[in-house]
Amino acid sequence: MFGFIFRRVLIAIPTILVIIAVAFFMMHAAPGGPFDLERPMPDETRQLLLSRYGMDQPVWRQFLDYMGNLFHGDLGPSLKVRDKDVAEILSEGFPVSATIGISSMILAVFAGSFLGSVAALRQNTSGDFAVMTFAMVGISIPPFVSGPILALFFGLYLGWLPTGGLDPRLGMTVDRLILPVITLALPQIAIIARLMRASMIEVLRSNYIRTARAKGLSPPAVIVRHALRSAILPLVSYLGPASAALISGSLVIEVVFQLPGIGKHFVDAALQRDYTLVMGVVIIYASLIIVLNLVADLLYGVLNPKVKYE
């Protein structure tokens, strides 16, 4: 296993370097810049700003300087946020995104697995059709549609929950996280329910399940002790990249509910051409995908003894 981890780490290093290079040159190739304002500034002021941030150099030189600072753990200063560097901004936004993302994934795993299992056990019945209808609706309606609808209904119409933002005194409170978490979890619940249903149906038709039933095991014992362990294997492979996407911050959710996570920072930075902040979010997202995919592969091996890390 340690050899497998070591090889994956070796592969991850050039992968991240390629992602950083592609993102860096794509951003600088896009039209506009961080100091392009609606009202033009004097040329002297513009040149001073470009020189201060090293942006008066050729792009290849800027990339080498950025990589040199990155190897020393310096993500650079923000080009738009005053008195803060990228590391400080991300350290403030990541807990918000992580809290919402982890909560959404936990809710999605439990709710989706339960609904998928119920649909598989009640195949071709009204319960199965109801779960699959919910799954199709959940997949079809994007979060930027369901989010405002939930905020309008539960926040403004019923007045049960706040519609967004953080409590100025308490920060992240449960009542302010309910709507963002549910909105972010709904598509994942639908996808996991479909995956779990298909996997559970296949497992329930396997020979070892028929053998367990022939031995006289009760239906709950067959499902919990035998079927579930095999049925969740396809979910493990899916949860790696899905968890990275949720934890790193949903762009739409954080903008809709005005939450200061790294997803909202990424949108603001992209619109304002804050190159260093965009690069910081890209690095975090790429690192999370690589790490969580590795964790998913290791967990897959733990659940499936047939997998050998050689």
Phi, psi and omega in degrees: 000320181294324175296322178297315179297318181298318179294321179295322178295318178298322178289326184293326184298305178294331178298313179295320179298318178295318179298317179298315181296314181297314180296319182298309184287330176293319180296317182286341176279341180290148179292152179091173180201173183292341183248018174271102183258166176296323176259118183298139178266161177300147182300323180296317179295319180297316180294323177297318179294316179298319180291323181298320182262010177071019183269004174272359179269163173301156185299320181296326178289320177298322180294317179297319178296319180296315180295322177298316177293324181295322179294340175263010177081016182254114178276356177089169178277154173286140180277349183237327182271121183284145172061021177220140173263175185296320181299320179293318180296316181290324179293333176279324184274332185296318178303323179295311181295320181294319180298313180294316183294313180295317178298318180295319181292320177299314178298318182293319182295312183290313182292316181294319179295319179296312181295319179295321178294318178298317180296321180292320181287337178245045186301136178063028173247178180297325177296318178297314180295324180294317179295316181292326175296315177300319181296317180295319178294317181297323179285325186283327183269115181286159181299330181289351173262311183292327181300303178300326179295314179296319179296321180293317185284306185277335182268307185270317184283307180273332180072024182278326188227150174292150187270355178162176180078173177252151177296126183297338180259319187258347181077232182279110176249160186299317184295331180276349180261345186299307183295314177299319181295315180296316180299317181289330184277335187305309179297324180291323176300316181296315181294315181295323178298318179293316179297316183293321180298311181296318181292319181293321178298317180295319181292319182296340179267002183281163185293320184290336175288319176296324177294317179298321178292323180293333178285352178097011178293144179290153180305316177300321180294320179297318183289311186287315187276336186237308188288316186298320184298321178280327184290332183277354182301315177298331180291325182299317179295326181285327188290339180300293179295328179295318179295320179299317180296320182286317184291322182289352174111122176279122183300314185291314185299316184289331176285317182297315184261011175051054179254131186279056176268180183288339175295315178294319177299323180295317179298312180299318181293321179294320179292326182265003181058040175278085191302314185294323179290321176300316180297322178298318179293320179298318180296317179296315182296314180297319180295320179295318179299315182295314182293314183289329173294322176296316178298319179297319179295320178293319178294325177299320178293326178292320182281333181242099182298343179291338182282129179239132178267098182239000000 
